[in-house]
């Protein structure tokens, strides 16, 4: 995972039935609860992209949560890019699209 101002930064692309099931709100709430900063957005492909920054411990728990998602979601695959060099929001977790 890339080291960032808030710790480490990682990008996830989640595939499956992850749009129209409250997935972005689920991600935002768990990101906030774990003290992460980042963004979540729907992709035109039908997936969801998440960029998150924080401690290794928080990101590990976060990854477990987003790998299953909320009730109604069916996550079939999670792609993970640990070499992210993106500027994260200075505070909080946001839905951007």
N, C-alpha and C positions, 0 to 999 in steps of 0.2 A: 504494500500500500504506500502511496506517495505521502510524504510528510508535508503537512500544510500548517497554516497558522493555528488551526484548531486541533491539531494532531495529525491524523491520517485522513486521506481523501480517497474515496472509491466510487466508481460509477457502475451501476447495475442496469441491465436491460432485462425486463421481465416479460416473458412470453406466456401465452395462454389466454384464458378468459379473464382479462384483468381490466377491461374497460366496461363501464356501466354497472359496476358492482361495489363502488365506494372505495376502490383500491387507493386512489391518491389521498383521500382523507385518512384512511387507515395508516398509510406511510407517514403522512404529516404528523399525525397524533403520536405515533410511536417514536418518530424521530425527535419530536419535542420532548417527550417523556424521558428519553435516553440522553438528552442534552446535546444532541447532534445539531449541526447546521447543514442546510442543503436545500435541494429543490427536487420536485417530482412533477412529471408531465406526461401526458398521453402522447404517443407516437402515431403517425399516420398509418403505420404497419399494423396497428391494433395492440401493440405492446405498450409498456410503460417504462420510462427512463427515470432513474433515481441517481442523484449525485449527493453524497453524504460525507461529512467531515466530522471527526471526533476521535475519541480514544479507541484503541484496538478492542478493548472489552465491550464498549458500547456498540461498535460496528459489528462485532461478532454476534451479539444478541439481536441486533437490528436485522442482520442478514437472515437469521433463522426465522424471524417474524415475516419478513417480506417474501420468503421462499414458500410460504403457505398462503399468506394474504387473509383478507376478511372472509366471512361466510359468503358463499356465492362465487368466490373466485376459484379458478382452477389454474394453478401455476404449473406449466409444463416444462419450463426451462428458465434458468437465471444465468445470464452472461455477466461476467464480472471483470472489470478493468481496474487493476490496482495501481496503474501508473498514470493517474489523473493529475493534471496540473491546471485545475480550474479555480477561479476565484469563487469562493462560497459566500453566501450572504453573511454579513457581519454577525448576525444573530438570528436565531430561529430557523424554522423549516417552512418552506413555502411551496405552494402549488403554483406552477408557472404556465401551465397549459393543459 
